[in-house]
Amino acid sequence: MRAVVFDEFGVLPEVRVVPDPVPAPAGAVIEVEATGVCRSDWHSWQGHDATVALPHVAGHELAGRIVEIGDGVSARWIGERVTVPFVCACGTCAQCAAGAQQICDREFQPGASHWGSFAELVAIDHAEINLVPLPDDLASADAAALGCRFGTAFRAVLRQGAVRPGQWVAVFGCGGAGVSAVMIAAAAGARVVAVDLSPAARALAGEMGATATVDASAFDGYEALAAEVRALTGGGAHVSLDCAGSPSTCAASVASLRKRGRHVQVGLMPPGQGAAPIPMHRVIGDELVLLGSHGVQAYEYPEILELARGLDLGRLVGRRIALDEVPGALAAMNDPVPATAGVTVVEL
């Protein structure tokens, strides 16, 4: 198969022919039809994820068709169009037994702990637990975002954030996960303030339902940015999500909350960035709640797909590229302000 491979962290990957994957006894092989290019893939390429072993193939949000299965997998899956959560589960550990597959004790992630979907084929273990059938009327390019960005935003907004109609929600960082969060929060009846450095990202957030947008570059320090959000929301957001994943956006998200507000950390925070200057005096005095959000369970997908039916997922797709263009797309992420808004999708 053809795949995008890197042999060294930070060195431009290349497309080459590598051996086809073989399904594990409880696994399956998916022929990839579409896969998103996410900042998590950039983190893997840069060496920010300790689970990545070289050489490596990144890519973790995908849609495709099952072409091969292991001996322990039902034959009904052959030919099925599917996606998978970006955090895959074993199905047998204590976390899985409690319904928390997104923090499985033996979790594995395509594109991180094993080779991912920047390839013509990708293998997924524990198929019966992790495969999610896709409806025929959902395009593969639109479905590719469900495994990571849209699915992650679903859980962050509705489960961890517990957003309710009429509440104010602040979203810091309007890339794929952030703009999905804007869309989902607005659909839930919330009023949304979207914060980003990129004019294109702010414009897309407005189209997706944001009540107001804020140019983060116009403020000196996270305190000033948070003060602007508090002013726009009449005293602070009920729920705030950091979808960018930086010390400054994390701190601004926490500081933008009203009393008893909920901060949800969605964006990855590589250790090399340093600690976020979280205003702990406000966390204590205002009884703020700080939560992490890590993917979504496969069993949540019926509700995710039902929600997606009422939304135009195609509007999330900002750019469509071929497999040969993936190295350039990853390199473009070295710039923290992307040239285009929305999700970049590889179509195979």
C-alpha positions in Angstrom: 0.0 0.0 0.0 1.0 3.7 -0.3 1.4 5.6 2.9 2.8 8.8 4.3 5.8 7.8 6.4 8.3 9.8 8.6 11.5 8.3 9.9 12.5 11.2 12.1 10.5 13.6 14.1 10.1 17.0 12.4 11.7 15.8 9.1 9.3 16.1 6.2 7.4 12.7 5.7 7.3 11.1 2.3 4.9 8.9 0.4 6.2 5.4 -0.1 5.1 1.8 -0.7 5.0 -0.2 2.5 3.6 -3.7 3.4 -0.2 -4.0 3.7 -1.4 -4.4 7.3 -2.7 -7.8 8.6 -5.7 -7.9 10.9 -5.2 -9.1 14.5 -7.4 -12.1 15.5 -10.0 -9.6 16.9 -9.2 -6.9 14.4 -10.1 -5.6 10.9 -8.4 -3.8 8.0 -10.1 -0.7 6.6 -9.6 0.6 3.1 -9.4 4.3 3.7 -11.7 6.5 1.6 -11.1 9.8 3.5 -9.0 10.9 6.5 -8.7 14.3 8.2 -5.4 16.1 8.8 -5.5 17.2 12.4 -3.2 19.1 14.7 -2.8 15.9 16.7 -1.1 14.4 13.6 1.3 17.4 13.6 2.0 16.7 17.3 2.8 13.0 16.4 5.1 14.1 13.6 6.9 16.6 15.9 7.6 14.0 18.6 5.2 15.4 21.2 3.6 12.0 21.7 5.6 9.5 23.7 3.6 6.5 22.2 4.9 7.2 18.7 7.6 4.7 17.5 9.6 5.4 14.3 9.1 4.9 11.4 5.6 6.0 11.7 2.4 6.7 9.7 0.1 9.3 11.3 -3.6 9.9 10.7 -6.5 9.1 13.1 -9.8 10.4 11.8 -11.0 8.3 9.0 -13.8 6.8 7.1 -13.6 3.7 4.9 -14.7 0.2 4.1 -13.8 -3.1 5.8 -11.8 -5.3 3.5 -10.4 -7.9 5.8 -11.2 -9.3 9.3 -9.5 -11.5 11.9 -10.8 -14.9 12.8 -12.6 -13.6 15.9 -14.7 -10.9 14.0 -18.1 -11.4 12.6 -18.3 -11.7 8.8 -21.1 -9.1 8.8 -18.4 -6.4 8.9 -16.9 -7.2 5.5 -17.8 -4.4 3.1 -19.3 -2.2 5.8 -18.5 1.5 5.7 -17.2 2.6 9.1 -15.4 5.1 11.2 -13.7 4.6 14.6 -13.2 6.8 17.6 -9.6 8.2 17.7 -9.2 6.6 21.1 -9.9 2.9 20.6 -10.7 0.6 23.5 -10.0 -3.0 24.6 -13.5 -3.6 25.8 -12.5 -5.6 28.9 -10.7 -3.3 31.4 -12.3 -1.6 34.4 -12.7 1.7 32.5 -14.4 0.0 29.6 -16.7 -2.0 31.9 -17.7 1.3 33.5 -18.6 2.8 30.1 -15.5 5.0 29.9 -13.9 3.5 26.8 -12.4 7.0 26.0 -10.0 6.5 28.9 -9.5 2.7 28.4 -6.6 1.4 30.5 -5.2 -0.3 27.3 -6.3 2.4 24.9 -4.7 2.5 21.4 -4.8 5.3 18.9 -4.4 4.9 15.1 -1.7 7.4 14.1 -0.1 7.4 17.5 0.3 4.0 19.3 0.2 2.3 15.9 0.3 3.2 12.2 -2.7 5.3 11.2 -4.8 6.4 8.3 -2.5 8.5 6.1 -2.4 5.3 4.0 -4.5 3.3 1.7 -5.2 0.7 4.5 -5.3 0.9 8.3 -5.7 -1.9 10.8 -7.9 -1.6 13.9 -7.8 -4.1 16.8 -10.8 -5.1 18.9 -13.0 -4.4 15.9 -16.4 -5.3 17.5 -15.8 -2.7 20.2 -14.5 0.1 18.0 -16.0 0.0 14.6 -18.9 2.4 14.0 -21.2 1.8 10.9 -21.8 4.8 8.8 -25.1 5.6 7.0 -25.1 5.4 3.2 -26.1 9.1 2.9 -23.1 10.4 4.8 -20.2 11.2 2.5 -16.8 9.8 3.6 -15.2 13.2 3.6 -17.8 14.5 6.0 -17.7 11.3 8.1 -13.9 11.5 8.5 -14.3 14.3 11.1 -16.6 12.2 13.3 -13.9 10.1 14.8 -11.9 13.0 16.2 -12.9 16.6 15.8 -16.7 16.4 15.7 -16.9 13.5 18.1 -14.5 15.0 20.5 -16.4 18.3 20.5 -19.7 16.4 21.0 -18.4 14.9 24.3 -16.6 18.1 25.4 -19.7 20.3 24.9 -22.6 18.1 25.8 -21.1 15.6 28.3 -18.2 17.3 30.1 -19.5 20.8 29.5 -23.1 19.9 30.1 -24.2 22.9 28.0 -27.8 23.9 28.3 -30.0 26.2 26.2 -29.5 29.9 26.9 -26.1 29.5 28.4 -23.0 31.4 27.3 -20.2 29.2 25.9 -16.7 30.5 25.0 -14.6 28.5 22.5 -10.9 29.3 22.4 -9.4 28.1 19.1 -11.6 27.6 16.1 -9.8 24.8 14.2 -11.6 21.6 13.4 -12.5 20.7 17.0 -13.3 24.3 18.0 -15.6 25.1 15.1 -17.3 21.8 15.7 -17.8 22.9 19.3 -19.3 26.1 18.1 -21.7 24.3 15.8 -22.7 21.8 18.5 -23.1 24.4 21.3 -25.2 26.6 19.0 -27.4 23.6 18.0 -27.9 23.0 21.8 -29.4 26.5 22.1 -26.3 28.2 23.7 -24.9 31.6 22.8 -21.3 31.2 21.7 -18.3 33.5 21.8 -15.6 32.2 19.4 -12.0 33.3 19.9 -9.2 32.8 17.4 -6.2 34.5 15.8 -7.3 33.7 12.3 -9.8 35.9 10.5 -10.8 33.0 8.3 -11.5 30.8 11.4 -13.5 33.5 13.1 -15.6 34.0 9.9 -16.3 30.3 9.7 -17.2 30.2 13.4 -19.7 33.0 12.8 -21.2 31.0 9.9 -21.5 28.0 12.2 -23.6 29.9 14.8 -21.3 32.0 17.0 -23.0 35.0 18.5 -19.8 36.9 18.7 -16.2 36.4 17.6 -13.0 37.8 19.2 -9.6 38.4 17.6 -7.2 37.1 20.2 -4.3 39.0 18.7 -5.9 42.3 19.7 -5.3 41.7 23.4 -2.1 41.9 25.4 -2.1 38.9 27.7 -4.7 36.3 28.7 -6.3 38.5 31.4 -7.3 41.2 28.9 -8.7 38.6 26.5 -10.7 36.9 29.3 -12.0 40.3 30.4 -13.4 40.9 26.8 -15.1 37.5 26.9 -16.6 38.3 30.4 -17.9 41.6 29.0 -19.5 40.1 26.0 -21.2 37.4 28.1 -22.5 39.7 30.8 -20.3 38.4 33.6 -18.6 35.4 32.1 -19.2 32.2 30.2 -21.1 29.3 31.8 -18.9 26.9 29.9 -15.5 27.6 28.3 -13.5 25.2 26.1 -9.8 25.5 25.2 -9.6 23.8 21.9 -6.3 25.3 20.9 -4.1 23.8 23.7 -1.6 26.4 24.8 -0.8 27.9 28.2 -2.3 31.2 27.3 -5.6 29.9 25.8 -6.0 27.5 28.8 -5.6 30.3 31.3 -7.8 32.7 29.3 -10.5 30.0 29.1 -10.5 29.5 32.9 -10.4 33.3 33.5 -13.3 33.9 31.2 -15.8 31.9 33.3 -18.5 33.3 35.6 -18.9 31.9 39.1 -19.4 28.1 39.2 -18.5 27.9 35.5 -17.0 24.9 33.8 -13.7 24.9 31.9 -13.1 22.0 29.5 -9.6 21.3 28.2 -9.8 19.8 24.7 -6.6 21.0 23.0 -3.5 18.9 23.7 -0.9 20.5 26.0 2.6 19.1 25.1 4.8 19.3 28.2 7.4 21.3 26.4 5.1 24.3 26.3 5.3 24.8 30.0 2.5 25.0 32.6 -0.6 27.2 32.0 -0.8 30.1 34.5 -4.2 29.1 35.7 -5.7 31.7 38.1 -6.2 29.2 41.0 -7.5 32.0 43.3 -10.5 32.3 41.0 -10.9 28.6 40.7 -11.2 28.5 44.5 -13.1 31.7 45.2 -15.6 31.3 42.3 -15.9 27.5 42.7 -14.9 26.8 39.1 -14.8 23.3 37.7 -11.9 22.2 35.6 -12.4 19.2 33.3 -10.4 17.3 30.7 -12.1 15.8 27.6 -10.4 12.9 25.7 -12.2 11.7 22.7 -15.6 9.9 22.8 -16.9 6.4 23.2 -18.0 4.3 20.2 -21.4 3.7 21.8 -22.1 7.5 21.6 -22.1 7.5 17.8 -25.8 6.8 17.2 -26.6 10.1 19.0 -23.6 11.8 17.3 -24.9 10.7 13.9 -28.4 11.8 14.7 -27.1 15.2 15.7 -25.0 15.4 12.5 -28.1 14.7 10.4 -29.4 18.1 11.4 -26.2 19.9 10.6 -24.2 20.6 7.5 -21.0 18.7 8.2 -19.7 19.5 4.7 -19.3 23.1 5.8 -16.6 21.9 8.2 -14.4 20.8 5.2 -12.2 23.6 4.2 -9.9 21.8 1.8 -9.7 18.5 0.0 -6.3 17.1 -0.9 -4.7 13.9 -2.2 -2.4 11.5 -0.2 0.7 13.0 -1.9 -0.2 16.4 -0.5 -0.2 15.3 3.2 3.5 16.1 3.9 2.9 19.7 2.8 -0.3 20.0 4.8 1.6 18.8 7.9 4.4 21.3 7.3 1.9 24.1 6.9 0.8 23.5 10.5 4.1 24.8 11.7 2.4 28.2 11.3 0.0 28.6 14.3 -2.3 30.7 12.2 -3.6 28.5 9.3 -4.1 30.0 5.9 -7.5 28.4 5.5 -10.3 27.6 7.9 -12.1 24.3 8.5 -10.9 20.7 8.2 -8.4 19.5 5.6 -9.5 16.1 4.3 -7.5 13.6 2.3 -9.6 11.8 -0.3 -8.2 8.5 -1.5 
